[in-house]
Amino acid sequence: MSDKSAQPVDQITDQPAPTEAELGEAGAALVPATVSGMPPTAQVFFAVVESTGVLVRGFGAVATLRLGVGTYQVTFSHDMTRSAFVATTGFTGSVGAPPDGRVTVVGRAGVPNAAFVQTRDGAGNLADRAFHMVAAS
């Protein structure tokens, strides 16, 4: 079996070539990237939150609140209504392996600049867990 990831881009044949219409549509929606690769309008925010709901550090994160067992609100300085969220359990420091668990994150109903986060233990029960989250807008 060959490793296609090692092939030059012009030799990968798994994708069909784009049509002129597809190229035109994509080109019309394109926001040029900066030298760092992100379009100038892109915004990436993050928060690292203790299991108690305390904001440890972040960028664009202005407040956190523990709403109940395993349930949190993370408030940002910008509108989050059209953002994409990613979160994971993790210690608030830089080393160690956190206890088993999972995180779900969505926009906060009624609060356009906040995310709603729930953390669960390995059995799926709501449980207070520290977490890291990123919001791309």
Residue pairs with C-beta under 8 A, 6 or more apart in sequence:
4 12
4 14
18 26
31 39
31 40
31 41
31 42
32 39
32 40
33 39
34 40
38 44
42 136
42 137
43 60
43 78
43 136
43 137
44 59
44 134
44 135
44 136
44 137
45 58
45 59
45 60
45 61
45 76
45 77
45 78
45 134
45 135
45 136
45 137
46 58
46 59
46 60
46 61
46 132
46 133
46 134
46 135
47 55
47 57
47 58
47 61
47 64
47 74
47 76
47 132
47 133
48 55
48 56
48 57
48 58
48 90
48 92
48 130
48 131
48 132
49 55
49 56
49 64
49 72
49 74
49 92
49 117
49 130
49 131
49 132
49 133
50 56
50 92
50 130
51 119
51 128
51 129
51 130
52 66
52 128
53 64
53 65
53 66
53 72
54 64
55 61
55 63
55 64
55 74
56 92
57 92
60 76
60 77
60 78
60 135
61 74
61 75
61 76
61 77
62 75
62 76
62 77
63 74
63 75
64 72
64 73
64 74
64 75
65 72
65 73
65 75
66 72
66 128
67 73
68 126
69 126
69 127
69 128
70 118
70 119
70 120
70 125
70 126
70 127
70 128
70 129
71 116
71 117
71 118
71 126
72 116
72 117
72 118
72 119
72 131
73 108
73 111
73 114
73 115
73 116
73 117
74 114
74 115
74 117
74 133
75 111
75 113
75 114
76 113
76 114
76 115
76 135
77 113
78 113
78 137
79 112
79 113
79 137
80 107
80 108
80 112
80 113
80 114
80 115
80 135
80 137
81 107
81 112
82 137
83 107
83 115
83 135
83 136
83 137
84 135
84 136
84 137
85 105
85 106
85 107
85 115
85 133
85 134
85 135
86 105
86 133
86 134
86 136
87 103
87 104
87 105
87 117
87 131
87 132
87 133
87 134
88 103
88 131
88 132
88 133
89 98
89 99
89 101
89 102
89 103
89 119
89 129
89 130
89 131
90 98
90 130
90 131
90 132
91 98
91 130
92 130
98 129
98 130
99 121
99 122
99 129
100 121
100 122
101 119
101 120
101 121
101 122
101 127
101 129
102 119
102 120
102 124
103 117
103 118
103 119
103 120
103 129
103 131
103 133
104 117
104 118
104 120
105 115
105 116
105 117
105 118
105 133
106 115
106 116
107 114
107 115
107 116
108 114
108 115
108 116
109 116
115 133
115 135
117 131
117 133
118 126
119 126
119 127
119 128
119 129
119 131
120 126
120 127
120 129
121 127
121 129
